[in-house]
Amino acid sequence: MTVWDDLTGQGAAIEVFRAAAESSAVPVGTATAAPDSMTHSWLITGPPGSGRSNLAYAFASALLCREGGCGVCADCRQVAARTHPDLAILATDRVVITIDEVRKLVSSSQFSPSVARYRVVVIEDADRMAERTSNVLLKALEEPPERTVWILCAPSEADLLPTIRSRVRSVRLRVPSTDDVAALLVKRDGVDAETAERAARESQSHIGMAHRLATNDEARARRAETIELALSVATVGDAVRGAAKLLEIAGADAQAITEERDAEERAAALRSLGIEPGQAIPPGLRSQIKSLEDDQKRRATRSLRDGIDRILTDLLSLYRDIVLLQLGARVELVNEAISAEVRRTAENNDSPSTLAAMDAISDARRRIAANVAPALALEAMLITLAEAGRSASRKVAR
């Protein structure tokens, strides 16, 4: 067993990091040393769900482990628990990474490693840094300590400043195949092969979402409800009610992810402050609890946005299936479980109306990213879907 075993579909990228970790353990100047394999700063890019952070922590384990990433020693277990003394992590649950968070991380990166060969710093969502925040990080990348390794993760190189990109070694990940993700779910989560294959296909090879769909009945039910709602919208009234329902579904999804974690964080904070359950919070400690609650509210905002984005992704997969059937493409459907309904919709509509629906979904995503009220963006999207369906029906009738 090694730290690379739970990674899937990224053989080329794994070899790059494995070679770097192995070369870092060999003294430079020896016959087997390969100093060019290792560098002080890395950027892992790839689509959502491709396993960017998983690969980053596997590489961190390989650098911090005395055995090069055995997966079972104390160092590897500490990295897996995110508690290793030479591992620093910046993983935000909010919309942006603040400049104060990066300053604190840069300051800690200056220390020498305490027990391992390196001090490893991982930034999971480097694309969430504003330009001013990125410039703080840039100074650390320009003059890094000898034994500090930075690992940044982002969807693409274009999400970072050119000055940042020029100072890191970039490794691109690809979308894993459905078979690779399904095999991982069977091996790691113990789900049956049929459930794993359906979850991998409906998540479009997003590893995290595939895990949720394979192991959470409520997540599967919410996805099915979203698809059914989109197919049933026919009038403006349906669109308005549908938008409210989609927000409700996204909110329930976000709450399912954050509720338990929020409760655990609050309980841990109260214990650390010496406050018994049910006891009133002393006035001098209320600011700390208020700060925690503010962080949780910001996390809830991001979780809701992520929930809406998952809904839009599912809807795009639906109309992708429909338009491919209309064009006669011989490909596997994402929504194979409801293939009969998808085929019926494809027969009753035409490809221009389906493409118009896909454009409406993309417009909704851009509007929400630009801080348009989600309810308004979803209403406009569903109205367009209904109009496209009516227009196509009239053409078919003729």
Residue pairs with C-beta under 8 A, 6 or more apart in sequence:
1 70
1 71
1 72
2 69
2 70
2 71
3 57
3 58
3 61
3 62
3 65
3 69
3 70
3 71
3 76
3 79
4 14
4 18
4 58
4 62
4 69
5 71
6 54
6 58
6 184
6 188
7 14
7 51
7 54
7 55
7 58
8 51
8 176
8 180
8 181
8 183
8 184
8 207
9 50
9 51
9 174
9 175
9 176
9 177
9 180
9 181
9 205
10 50
10 51
10 55
10 173
10 174
10 176
13 44
13 55
13 171
13 172
13 173
14 55
14 58
16 171
17 55
17 58
17 59
17 62
17 171
18 62
19 34
19 37
20 37
20 38
20 39
20 59
21 38
21 59
21 62
21 63
21 68
21 69
22 37
22 68
23 33
23 34
23 35
23 37
23 38
24 37
24 38
24 63
24 117
24 118
25 68
25 117
26 32
26 33
26 34
27 33
28 35
39 168
39 169
40 141
40 144
40 148
40 149
40 150
41 141
41 144
41 149
41 150
41 151
41 152
41 167
41 168
41 169
42 59
42 149
42 150
42 151
42 152
42 168
42 169
42 170
42 171
43 126
43 152
43 153
43 154
43 157
43 160
43 164
43 165
43 168
43 169
43 170
43 171
44 52
44 55
44 56
44 151
44 152
44 153
44 154
44 171
44 173
45 52
45 153
45 154
45 155
45 156
45 157
45 170
45 171
45 172
45 173
46 52
46 155
46 172
46 173
46 174
46 175
47 155
47 173
47 175
48 155
48 206
49 175
49 203
49 204
49 205
49 206
49 207
49 208
49 209
49 210
50 173
50 174
50 175
50 176
50 205
50 207
51 173
51 176
51 207
52 124
52 153
52 154
52 173
53 91
53 122
53 124
53 153
54 207
55 173
56 122
56 124
56 151
56 153
57 79
57 80
57 122
58 69
59 151
60 79
60 84
60 87
60 120
60 122
60 151
61 69
61 71
61 75
61 76
61 79
61 80
62 68
62 69
63 116
63 117
63 118
63 120
63 149
64 75
64 76
64 78
64 79
64 84
64 86
64 87
64 116
64 117
64 118
64 120
65 73
65 75
65 76
65 79
65 116
66 73
66 75
66 116
67 73
69 76
70 76
75 84
75 115
75 116
78 84
78 85
78 87
79 87
82 89
84 116
85 114
85 115
86 113
86 114
86 115
86 116
86 118
86 119
86 120
87 119
87 120
87 122
88 105
88 108
88 109
88 119
88 120
88 121
88 122
89 121
89 122
89 124
90 97
90 101
90 102
90 105
90 121
90 122
90 123
90 124
91 122
91 123
91 124
91 125
92 101
92 124
92 125
92 128
93 295
93 298
93 299
93 302
93 303
94 295
94 298
94 299
94 301
94 302
95 128
95 298
95 301
95 302
95 305
96 128
96 129
96 130
96 133
97 123
97 125
97 126
97 128
97 129
97 133
98 133
99 130
99 132
99 133
99 136
102 129
102 133
102 136
102 137
103 136
105 121
105 123
106 136
106 137
106 139
106 140
108 121
109 119
109 121
109 140
109 144
109 145
109 148
109 150
110 145
110 148
111 119
111 145
112 119
112 145
112 147
113 119
113 147
117 147
118 147
118 148
118 149
119 145
119 147
119 148
119 149
120 148
120 149
120 151
121 148
121 149
121 150
121 151
122 151
122 153
123 129
123 137
123 150
123 151
123 152
123 153
124 153
125 153
125 154
126 152
126 153
126 154
126 159
126 160
126 164
127 154
127 155
127 156
127 159
127 160
129 137
129 160
131 161
134 160
134 161
134 163
134 164
135 161
135 163
137 164
138 161
138 163
138 164
138 167
140 150
141 150
141 164
141 167
141 168
142 167
144 150
150 168
152 160
152 164
152 168
154 160
157 165
157 170
175 204
175 205
176 205
176 207
177 205
178 197
178 200
178 201
178 205
178 332
179 200
180 205
181 196
181 199
181 200
181 203
181 205
181 207
181 210
182 193
182 196
182 197
182 199
182 200
182 210
183 196
184 207
185 191
185 195
185 196
185 199
185 200
185 210
185 211
185 214
186 192
186 193
186 196
189 196
189 211
189 214
189 215
191 199
191 214
191 215
195 214
196 210
196 214
198 213
198 336
198 337
199 210
199 211
199 213
199 214
200 210
200 214
201 332
201 334
201 336
202 210
202 213
202 223
202 314
202 317
202 334
202 335
202 337
203 209
203 210
203 212
203 213
204 313
204 317
204 334
209 310
212 219
213 219
213 220
213 223
216 256
218 252
218 256
219 253
219 256
222 249
222 252
222 253
223 314
225 245
225 249
226 246
226 249
226 311
226 314
226 315
227 314
227 315
227 318
227 335
227 338
229 242
229 245
229 246
230 242
230 315
230 318
230 382
230 385
231 318
231 341
231 345
232 238
232 242
233 239
233 242
233 382
233 385
233 386
233 389
234 386
234 389
234 390
235 386
236 383
236 386
238 382
238 386
239 379
239 382
239 383
239 385
239 386
240 379
240 382
242 378
242 382
243 375
243 378
243 379
243 381
243 382
244 375
246 308
246 311
246 378
246 382
247 308
247 374
247 375
247 378
249 307
249 311
250 304
250 307
250 308
250 310
250 311
250 374
251 304
251 307
253 307
253 310
254 300
254 303
254 304
254 306
254 307
255 303
257 303
258 296
258 299
258 300
258 303
262 296
262 299
265 292
265 296
266 289
266 292
267 277
269 288
269 289
269 292
270 276
270 277
270 281
270 289
273 285
273 288
273 289
275 281
275 282
275 285
281 289
304 374
305 368
305 374
308 368
308 374
308 378
309 365
309 368
312 361
312 364
312 365
315 361
316 358
316 361
316 362
317 334
317 335
318 334
318 335
318 342
319 354
319 357
319 358
319 361
320 334
320 358
321 333
321 334
321 335
321 342
321 346
322 342
322 345
322 346
322 349
322 354
323 346
323 351
323 354
323 355
323 358
324 331
324 333
325 333
325 342
325 343
325 346
326 346
326 349
326 350
326 351
326 354
327 351
333 339
333 342
335 342
346 354
348 392
348 393
348 396
349 388
349 389
349 392
349 393
349 396
350 392
350 395
350 396
352 392
353 388
353 389
353 391
353 392
353 395
354 388
354 392
356 384
356 388
357 384
357 385
357 388
357 389
359 384
360 380
360 381
360 384
360 385
360 388
361 381
363 377
363 380
363 381
363 384
364 377
364 378
364 380
364 381
367 376
367 377
367 380
368 374
368 377
